[in-house]
Amino acid sequence: MLGRRPQRRRWFFRCPSGSLDDAIPPQKRQGELSALTLPTSAEGVSEIRRAHSVGIGRAHAKAILLGEHAVVYGAPALALPVPQLTVTASAGRSCRGAEGPGGASFTMTGSPSRPMVTQASDSLRRLITEFTATTGADDGPHLDVIIDGAIPHGRGLGSSAACARAVVLALADLHGREVTESETFHLVQTAENVAHGRSSGVDARAVGASVPLLFQAGEVQELSIGCDGLFIIADSGVVGRTKDAVHMLREGFRQHQGAQERFVHRASRLTEEARHALADGKPEELGSRMTDYHDLLRAAGLSTKGIDALVEAALTAGSLGAKITGGGLGGCVIALTRPEQAREVTQRLHEAGAVQTWVVPLRGLAEHAH
């Protein structure tokens, strides 16, 4: 197999009234569970319980192909949807009512770090408030939300944006409201800005896209795909440090006159050349630009020894190109590979330290393109 499905562990957090089990005394639990609208996992929602006003929403991961960091300075960026890694959210009302209207509890799966718990709690609560204000939906009884996701946190794969989008769509489904893509983007950005500070919007768009996207100066458009091949994403197992990377880059620009202009110019040129190579069916050129972009980020101090080892392993095994993807200082590597070399590349990545890998075929993405 080319990819390995990550092992999942369930974890819970309270916001603020406790988990589903804590809210119900043991002696009453059996008799009162039927009053709740949610099952124990998002994937296990039965048709009967859906009839009891359970809303469902889904989103997926994303990876940055080229354009990291430079995009916030006005350069273009290319983003790739990763439909293999999904998030499903279910939302429903319970009869607890202890907090009155507006109370919310979240149950999540996976194994994120403790800071992610607080981060998700704050951002998703803000999202729910904004959803109610934007759509005019009733602020009804206590809201229970279950988020079932396979996207590892802190790897540059858009986990927080995907969770937020899934919750938006679950709330819309619960209330029977139609939300436009623009409204959905706005709501996801609300959560992203709470979680990460000022967000570029790349993640908020890409976690709902079905084809690669071009971002520049706040504008977005779908990319043409003329290439065949596979993107292999390898998880280093190390949480990225995007805020540290952003600060490091900014300090470097401040200390060296002209550094920002040189970085943005080089990044823009590589990204534009990669865009045309993707459209014109030139995978070797696309791969070369990816590797060149990794060299640009590494020169800026944004890579690590572990990431560099994964990039080198992919190239040695025959990848057409490889680079870090995301904010840097950890996270994931993305490699462009011919199908016949994918098994060897995947094996070498694991030998070099990858804890899990996923494969994104370009052909599948091309089938969704206009």
Backbone torsions as a table, in degrees:
resi	resn	phi	psi	omega
1	MET	NA	146.2	-176.0
2	LEU	-83.7	-26.5	-179.4
3	GLY	-131.2	158.0	179.1
4	ARG	-120.5	130.1	-179.4
5	ARG	-74.6	127.5	-177.5
6	PRO	-66.7	143.8	175.8
7	GLN	-70.5	136.5	-177.4
8	ARG	-105.8	141.5	169.4
9	ARG	-126.3	144.7	-178.5
10	ARG	-87.8	140.5	174.5
11	TRP	-140.2	156.0	-171.9
12	PHE	-132.4	150.5	167.8
13	PHE	-144.5	159.4	-173.2
14	ARG	-110.6	143.8	-173.7
15	CYS	-154.4	81.6	-7.7
16	PRO	-107.4	4.9	-163.1
17	SER	-95.4	2.3	178.6
18	GLY	108.9	171.1	179.3
19	SER	-78.4	173.3	-177.0
20	LEU	-57.7	-43.9	-178.8
21	ASP	-70.3	-38.9	-177.6
22	ASP	-64.0	-27.4	-175.2
23	ALA	-77.3	-11.3	-174.2
24	ILE	-122.4	118.5	177.6
25	PRO	-58.0	144.5	-176.7
26	PRO	-54.1	-39.4	-176.4
27	GLN	-71.5	-19.1	-179.5
28	LYS	-103.1	-11.3	-168.8
29	ARG	-57.8	-45.7	-175.1
30	GLN	-63.6	-40.0	-177.4
31	GLY	-77.7	-24.5	-174.3
32	GLU	-100.0	-13.1	-179.1
33	LEU	-59.2	-30.1	-179.3
34	SER	-65.6	-18.8	179.0
35	ALA	-80.8	-14.7	178.9
36	LEU	-83.3	150.8	-176.0
37	THR	-98.6	-0.1	-174.2
38	LEU	-114.5	146.2	171.8
39	PRO	-85.0	-174.1	-178.1
40	THR	-84.8	-10.8	173.3
41	SER	-149.1	150.7	-177.0
42	ALA	-64.0	-33.1	-178.1
43	GLU	-74.2	-16.9	-174.1
44	GLY	-100.1	20.2	-179.5
45	VAL	-67.8	122.1	-179.5
46	SER	-84.5	161.4	178.3
47	GLU	-63.1	-33.9	-179.6
48	ILE	-64.4	-44.4	-178.6
49	ARG	-73.6	-27.6	173.7
50	ARG	-61.9	-33.5	178.2
51	ALA	-65.9	-19.2	177.9
52	HIS	-94.4	40.1	171.4
53	SER	63.3	52.5	169.9
54	VAL	-101.7	124.6	177.3
55	GLY	-96.1	142.2	-177.8
56	ILE	-121.1	137.1	175.8
57	GLY	-141.2	149.6	-177.7
58	ARG	-137.2	152.7	174.6
59	ALA	-153.5	178.2	-177.5
60	HIS	-141.2	174.8	-179.7
61	ALA	-78.6	174.4	174.5
62	LYS	-145.6	161.1	173.2
63	ALA	-135.9	143.4	174.7
64	ILE	-84.0	124.0	179.6
65	LEU	-81.1	-51.4	171.8
66	LEU	-150.3	154.1	173.9
67	GLY	112.8	2.6	178.1
68	GLU	-52.4	142.4	176.9
69	HIS	67.3	-48.0	-178.3
70	ALA	-64.0	-26.2	-177.2
71	VAL	-62.0	-31.2	-179.8
72	VAL	-75.3	-10.2	176.5
73	TYR	-104.4	14.6	175.4
74	GLY	97.6	-2.2	178.4
75	ALA	-77.7	160.2	177.0
76	PRO	-75.2	158.4	174.5
77	ALA	-141.1	145.1	178.0
78	LEU	-110.7	127.7	-179.2
79	ALA	-119.8	143.0	-174.9
80	LEU	-117.1	123.8	173.4
81	PRO	-68.9	144.2	177.3
82	VAL	-120.5	82.1	-174.2
83	PRO	-68.1	-13.6	179.3
84	GLN	-69.5	-23.6	-178.8
85	LEU	-109.3	111.0	-171.2
86	THR	-119.2	162.3	171.5
87	VAL	-129.9	132.4	174.7
88	THR	-120.1	128.6	177.1
89	ALA	-115.5	140.4	171.5
90	SER	-125.2	140.5	-176.5
91	ALA	-134.4	137.2	178.5
92	GLY	-157.9	169.5	-178.9
93	ARG	-100.1	139.9	175.1
94	SER	-108.7	172.5	-178.8
95	CYS	-102.2	17.7	-179.2
96	ARG	-66.0	-57.3	174.1
97	GLY	66.1	11.6	-177.1
98	ALA	-63.9	-36.2	-178.1
99	GLU	-91.2	-8.0	-175.1
100	GLY	78.3	-171.9	180.0
101	PRO	-56.6	141.1	175.2
102	GLY	94.2	-9.8	178.0
103	GLY	-69.4	147.6	-178.9
104	ALA	-146.6	141.3	173.0
105	SER	-126.3	144.7	-179.4
106	PHE	-122.2	138.1	171.2
107	THR	-124.7	129.0	-175.5
108	MET	-128.4	153.7	175.3
109	THR	-110.4	165.9	-179.2
110	GLY	111.7	-161.0	-179.2
111	SER	-145.5	56.0	179.7
112	PRO	-74.8	170.3	-179.8
113	SER	-77.2	163.6	-179.8
114	ARG	-58.8	-40.0	177.0
115	PRO	-58.6	-32.0	179.1
116	MET	-63.8	-31.4	-179.9
117	VAL	-61.6	-53.2	179.3
118	THR	-62.9	-41.8	-179.6
119	GLN	-59.7	-48.6	-179.4
120	ALA	-64.4	-41.4	179.7
121	SER	-58.1	-50.7	-177.5
122	ASP	-64.8	-46.9	-175.0
123	SER	-69.5	-39.2	-178.8
124	LEU	-73.8	-32.5	174.1
125	ARG	-63.6	-43.1	178.2
126	ARG	-63.6	-39.4	178.8
127	LEU	-60.5	-45.2	-179.1
128	ILE	-62.3	-42.3	177.6
129	THR	-61.4	-43.8	-179.9
130	GLU	-67.5	-37.6	177.9
131	PHE	-60.3	-45.7	-179.4
132	THR	-61.9	-42.8	-179.4
133	ALA	-68.5	-38.8	-176.0
134	THR	-73.1	-42.1	-173.2
135	THR	-96.4	-14.9	-176.2
136	GLY	73.6	18.3	179.7
137	ALA	-66.7	150.0	179.7
138	ASP	-64.9	136.2	175.2
139	ASP	-88.6	78.2	-169.6
140	GLY	-81.0	-157.0	-178.8
141	PRO	-61.7	178.9	-177.1
142	HIS	-47.9	132.5	-178.4
143	LEU	-100.2	128.0	175.1
144	ASP	-109.3	127.0	-179.7
145	VAL	-123.5	129.6	173.5
146	ILE	-113.8	129.2	178.0
147	ILE	-118.5	117.6	-177.3
148	ASP	-113.3	107.4	-173.1
149	GLY	-134.8	153.6	179.4
150	ALA	-114.7	9.1	-177.7
151	ILE	-90.4	118.2	179.3
152	PRO	-65.7	140.9	-177.3
153	HIS	-77.7	143.6	171.8
154	GLY	73.1	25.1	-179.3
155	ARG	-112.9	7.9	-178.9
156	GLY	78.4	20.3	-177.0
157	LEU	-105.1	9.3	174.2
158	GLY	78.2	32.6	-175.0
159	SER	-62.4	-43.4	-177.2
160	SER	-68.8	-40.1	178.7
161	ALA	-66.3	-38.7	179.1
162	ALA	-65.5	-41.7	176.3
163	CYS	-61.1	-44.6	-178.8
164	ALA	-63.4	-43.6	179.9
165	ARG	-64.2	-42.6	179.3
166	ALA	-61.3	-39.2	178.9
167	VAL	-68.1	-41.5	176.6
168	VAL	-56.2	-48.5	-177.4
169	LEU	-69.1	-32.8	176.0
170	ALA	-66.2	-42.1	177.9
171	LEU	-64.4	-41.4	178.0
172	ALA	-62.2	-42.1	178.4
173	ASP	-64.8	-42.9	179.9
174	LEU	-58.9	-43.1	-176.3
175	HIS	-91.5	-1.3	-179.2
176	GLY	66.6	32.7	-177.9
177	ARG	-104.9	144.5	171.8
178	GLU	-91.6	125.7	175.7
179	VAL	-116.3	133.4	179.2
180	THR	-74.5	167.4	176.8
181	GLU	-64.2	-35.1	178.4
182	SER	-65.2	-43.2	178.5
183	GLU	-65.3	-41.3	178.6
184	THR	-61.8	-44.4	178.0
185	PHE	-58.5	-46.1	-179.6
186	HIS	-59.5	-43.5	-178.3
187	LEU	-68.3	-41.6	177.9
188	VAL	-64.5	-40.6	177.7
189	GLN	-61.8	-34.6	176.6
190	THR	-58.2	-46.6	179.0
191	ALA	-69.2	-40.2	-179.1
192	GLU	-63.7	-37.8	-179.8
193	ASN	-69.2	-30.5	174.9
194	VAL	-71.0	-42.0	-174.6
195	ALA	-74.0	-37.7	-169.8
196	HIS	-125.3	1.9	-170.7
197	GLY	84.9	-158.5	-177.9
198	ARG	-63.7	120.6	-175.4
199	SER	-103.3	145.8	-178.7
200	SER	-72.0	-22.6	-177.5
201	GLY	94.1	-8.7	-179.5
202	VAL	-60.8	-49.5	-178.1
203	ASP	-63.4	-43.2	-177.1
204	ALA	-59.8	-34.3	177.3
205	ARG	-79.8	-44.8	-169.1
206	ALA	-70.9	-28.6	-177.7
207	VAL	-72.6	-5.1	174.7
208	GLY	-117.9	4.4	-176.3
209	ALA	-86.9	155.9	176.4
210	SER	-110.6	-7.6	179.0
211	VAL	-135.4	162.2	175.9
212	PRO	-59.7	147.7	-175.8
213	LEU	-125.4	148.6	171.8
214	LEU	-104.5	128.7	176.0
215	PHE	-116.2	136.5	172.7
216	GLN	-162.9	127.5	176.2
217	ALA	50.4	41.9	176.8
218	GLY	82.4	-4.6	179.3
219	GLU	-99.8	151.1	-178.6
220	VAL	-137.1	141.9	175.0
221	GLN	-149.2	154.9	179.7
222	GLU	-75.4	146.8	-179.7
223	LEU	-98.0	145.7	173.3
224	SER	-79.2	145.4	-179.1
225	ILE	-123.2	113.8	177.2
226	GLY	-113.9	-2.8	-176.7
227	CYS	-95.2	156.9	167.5
228	ASP	-115.0	162.4	-179.7
229	GLY	137.4	-174.2	-177.6
230	LEU	-129.2	141.3	166.3
231	PHE	-98.1	126.7	174.8
232	ILE	-108.6	123.6	178.8
233	ILE	-104.1	127.4	-178.1
234	ALA	-118.1	126.4	179.4
235	ASP	-88.0	121.1	179.5
236	SER	-72.5	-15.5	-176.5
237	GLY	82.8	-0.5	-178.6
238	VAL	-109.7	126.2	178.6
239	VAL	-64.4	129.4	178.4
240	GLY	-70.1	158.6	-179.8
241	ARG	-122.2	74.3	-173.7
242	THR	-60.8	-44.9	-178.4
243	LYS	-62.3	-40.3	177.2
244	ASP	-64.7	-40.0	-179.5
245	ALA	-65.3	-42.7	178.4
246	VAL	-61.3	-44.3	179.8
247	HIS	-64.3	-42.7	179.8
248	MET	-60.7	-44.0	-179.1
249	LEU	-66.3	-43.3	-179.5
250	ARG	-62.8	-40.5	178.6
251	GLU	-65.3	-38.9	176.9
252	GLY	-62.4	-40.5	177.3
253	PHE	-63.9	-38.7	-176.7
254	ARG	-68.8	-35.3	-174.6
255	GLN	-85.0	-18.9	-176.1
256	HIS	-124.6	109.8	-177.3
257	GLN	-59.8	131.3	178.5
258	GLY	83.1	-4.2	-177.4
259	ALA	-65.0	-40.5	-179.3
260	GLN	-63.6	-45.4	-178.9
261	GLU	-63.0	-41.7	179.2
262	ARG	-65.2	-42.7	179.8
263	PHE	-63.1	-49.1	-177.0
264	VAL	-65.9	-39.6	179.0
265	HIS	-63.2	-46.4	-179.9
266	ARG	-64.4	-44.2	179.7
267	ALA	-62.5	-42.1	-179.6
268	SER	-63.1	-43.2	-178.7
269	ARG	-64.8	-45.5	179.9
270	LEU	-63.0	-41.2	-178.5
271	THR	-67.3	-41.9	178.2
272	GLU	-64.8	-41.6	178.8
273	GLU	-65.4	-37.9	177.2
274	ALA	-66.5	-37.9	178.5
275	ARG	-60.2	-46.1	-179.3
276	HIS	-69.5	-36.5	178.3
277	ALA	-63.9	-39.4	177.5
278	LEU	-62.6	-42.3	-178.5
279	ALA	-74.5	-34.3	-172.9
280	ASP	-91.7	3.8	177.9
281	GLY	72.8	43.6	-180.0
282	LYS	-121.1	75.8	-175.1
283	PRO	-63.3	-34.0	179.1
284	GLU	-62.6	-41.6	179.2
285	GLU	-67.9	-40.5	177.2
286	LEU	-59.9	-46.8	179.2
287	GLY	-61.7	-41.1	179.6
288	SER	-61.5	-41.2	179.5
289	ARG	-67.4	-34.4	176.5
290	MET	-61.6	-47.1	-179.8
291	THR	-64.6	-39.8	177.5
292	ASP	-61.6	-37.7	-179.8
293	TYR	-68.6	-36.3	175.4
294	HIS	-61.3	-42.1	178.1
295	ASP	-60.4	-36.4	178.2
296	LEU	-64.3	-45.3	-180.0
297	LEU	-68.6	-37.5	179.2
298	ARG	-65.4	-40.4	178.6
299	ALA	-63.1	-27.6	178.4
300	ALA	-84.6	1.0	177.9
301	GLY	83.4	17.3	-173.2
302	LEU	-95.7	-3.0	177.7
303	SER	-99.9	-179.0	177.0
304	THR	-136.7	168.7	177.3
305	LYS	-61.5	-40.0	179.3
306	GLY	-63.9	-42.8	178.4
307	ILE	-65.8	-45.0	178.9
308	ASP	-60.1	-35.9	178.9
309	ALA	-65.6	-38.0	177.8
310	LEU	-68.3	-41.9	177.6
311	VAL	-60.4	-46.5	-179.2
312	GLU	-63.9	-39.8	179.0
313	ALA	-62.4	-42.6	179.5
314	ALA	-64.4	-43.6	-179.4
315	LEU	-67.0	-41.0	179.1
316	THR	-62.7	-33.9	-179.0
317	ALA	-80.7	-2.8	175.2
318	GLY	111.4	7.7	176.5
319	SER	-62.3	148.3	178.4
320	LEU	-76.1	-21.3	178.7
321	GLY	-176.0	155.9	179.7
322	ALA	-155.8	151.1	-178.1
323	LYS	-162.5	163.7	168.7
324	ILE	-68.4	150.2	176.3
325	THR	-128.9	128.9	-178.8
326	GLY	108.5	-162.9	-171.7
327	GLY	-67.6	-31.5	177.1
328	GLY	108.9	179.9	-177.3
329	LEU	58.3	39.9	-176.5
330	GLY	131.6	-167.3	176.6
331	GLY	94.0	-135.4	-171.1
332	CYS	-123.7	162.4	172.0
333	VAL	-115.8	143.5	174.8
334	ILE	-120.7	132.6	-177.3
335	ALA	-127.4	138.5	174.4
336	LEU	-95.7	126.3	-170.5
337	THR	-139.4	143.7	170.4
338	ARG	-70.4	146.8	-177.2
339	PRO	-54.1	-38.9	-176.7
340	GLU	-70.6	-13.5	179.5
341	GLN	-105.2	-2.1	-172.0
342	ALA	-62.0	-40.4	-178.3
343	ARG	-63.1	-44.9	-180.0
344	GLU	-64.6	-43.0	-179.8
345	VAL	-62.4	-45.2	-179.8
346	THR	-60.8	-43.8	179.7
347	GLN	-61.7	-45.2	-179.4
348	ARG	-64.9	-35.7	178.5
349	LEU	-63.8	-41.8	178.7
350	HIS	-67.5	-38.4	177.9
351	GLU	-64.5	-28.9	-179.0
352	ALA	-86.1	-0.8	175.2
353	GLY	120.8	-1.9	178.2
354	ALA	-63.8	133.4	-179.7
355	VAL	-90.3	-20.2	174.7
356	GLN	-164.1	155.2	-179.3
357	THR	-136.9	155.2	176.1
358	TRP	-137.9	150.2	-178.5
359	VAL	-116.3	129.7	178.0
360	VAL	-119.3	103.8	-179.9
361	PRO	-72.9	132.9	176.3
362	LEU	-64.9	-32.8	-178.9
363	ARG	-61.2	-40.4	178.5
364	GLY	-63.4	-38.5	177.1
365	LEU	-68.6	-37.4	-179.8
366	ALA	-63.8	-31.4	-179.4
367	GLU	-67.0	-22.3	178.4
368	HIS	-91.9	-11.5	-178.0
369	ALA	-74.1	153.3	178.7
370	HIS	-74.7	NA	NA
